[in-house]
Amino acid sequence: MTDVFNDDCKCKFYADDIKIYSILGNACNGVDIQDKLDELQVWSDRWQLDISYKKCNALLLSNKKEKPSLTLTLYDKQLRIVDTMKDLGVIMDSQLKFDVHVNNIVMRAHNIVNLIHKCFVSKDPPTLRKAFLVYVRPVLDYASCVWCITRLVLY
């Protein structure tokens, strides 16, 4: 893939995912990123690696209220511009805030705690503590270094 992308456009792979990102300038019309998407399509056709355009999204990261209106296509299908995206289990929004992610985690942890109180016959505190550590704590800890540190840096 190194022949497809230059310094202006970065590409990251993880398992069967690919992330393409670039810094769009003030006078950006999205032509550069669309050119890279077209090059990716040619590359995938050449190597016979299908890209599921239905799973492809575009997330514009910006702290400005007015975002540029972009129309990005892949295989002549328009990509959805989304406000939030889930990547490796972490939900982020277009301003790199993780409020939706944190609220989702809190809701899931709360539901698990309710299930523990409802399903466990024993109300012995050490037993409930072990259940919390086994079932709730992993939900609270997963990827906490990503959203916690980012929150400290951004605020």
N, C-alpha and C positions, 0 to 999 in steps of 0.2 A: 504493500500500500504506500510505500514511501514515495513512489513516483507519481502518485495521484495528488498528494497534498503538499503544499508549500508552507512557509513560515507563517503566513497569514491565517491559515486554516489548520486547526489541530484535530487529531483523530485519536480516540482511545477505544481499545477493545477490552471487553470482559465477557468471557464465555461466548455466547452467541449475540451479544449486544455490541453495537458500535455507537459512539457518541462523536458527533462532529460539532465543533464550536469555533467561533471566530468573534473578534471584536468588531462590531459594526460602528463606523464613524458617524459623525453628526449628519453628514449629507448622504447617508447610506440609503440605497434603494433596494438592497438585498441581492443585487446582481452577482456579487462575488460568491455568496453562500449558495445561490442557485447554480452557479457554474460548478461548484464543488459537488453538489448533489447530482448534477448531470454526469460528472466524471465518475462518481461512485456508481451510478447506474451502468455506465459503460464497463467499468471494472467488474461489477458483479455479473454482467452478461458474459463477459469474456471468460471469467472463471466459473461460470455456471453455478453461481451462488445466489439463490433467490433472496430478495429482500421483501419482507412483508410490509408493504407500504401502509396497510391498515393499522399496524402497530406503531407507526412512525408519528411523532409529534414534534412540534417546535415550541420551545419555551424561550421567551425573550426576557432576559434578566436586565432590569432597569429600575432605577429609583425615581424615574420621571413619571408623571401622571399620564402624559400622552406618549403612547408607544408608537413606533413606526408601523405603518400598515404594510405588512409583507404578504406576498403570495408565493409560497414555496411549493414546488411540485416534485414528485418522484413517480416515474412511470406514467406521466401525464395525469396523475391524481394529485389533488391539492392536499397538502399536509395541514393537519389541524394545528392552530395556534392555541395553546392551553395556558391557563393561569397557574396551575399546580401540576406537579409531576412526581411520580413515585419512582425512585431509582434505588435499587438494592435495599428496599424496605424503608427508605427515608423519603418523606414527602416534603418537597420544597415548593415555594411559590416564586413568582416572578421578581420579587424583591429580596430573595434569599432569606426569607423569614420562615421559621419553622413552627409557627403557631398552630397550623392545621395538624402537623405531625405530632406535636406535644399533646394537643387535645385528643387526637386519635389514640395515643398511647395511654393517656389517663383514663379514657373511656374503656379501653380494653382491660387495663389493670383493675379498674373498678368492677367490671363485669366478672372477672376471675375471682376477685375477693368475695363478691356476692355468691358465686357458685361454691366457693370453699365453705362459707358460713351455712349455706343451704344444704350441701351434700355431706359434710363431715358430721358424723354423729358426736364425736368427741369435741368438747369445747376446751380441752386442756391447752393452756397457753403455749407450752413448748411444742406441742403437736401442730397448733395453728401457725406458730413461727416457722417450723420446718416446711409446712405447706406453702406459706408465703414465699420463703426462700426458693422453693422448687418451682412454683407455678407463676408467681407474680414478679419476682425480682428480675428474671431474664427478660420479661417484656419491658420493664422499666430501663434496664441496662443496655438493651440492644441499640447500637450505634449512638449511644449518648455522647460519646466524644465528638461526633460530628456536629450535632445540633447544639450542644451545650457550649462548646468552644466558640462556635460561630456566633451564638447569641452574645457571648462576652465581648467578642471583637466588634460586632456591629453596633452595640449599644453604648 
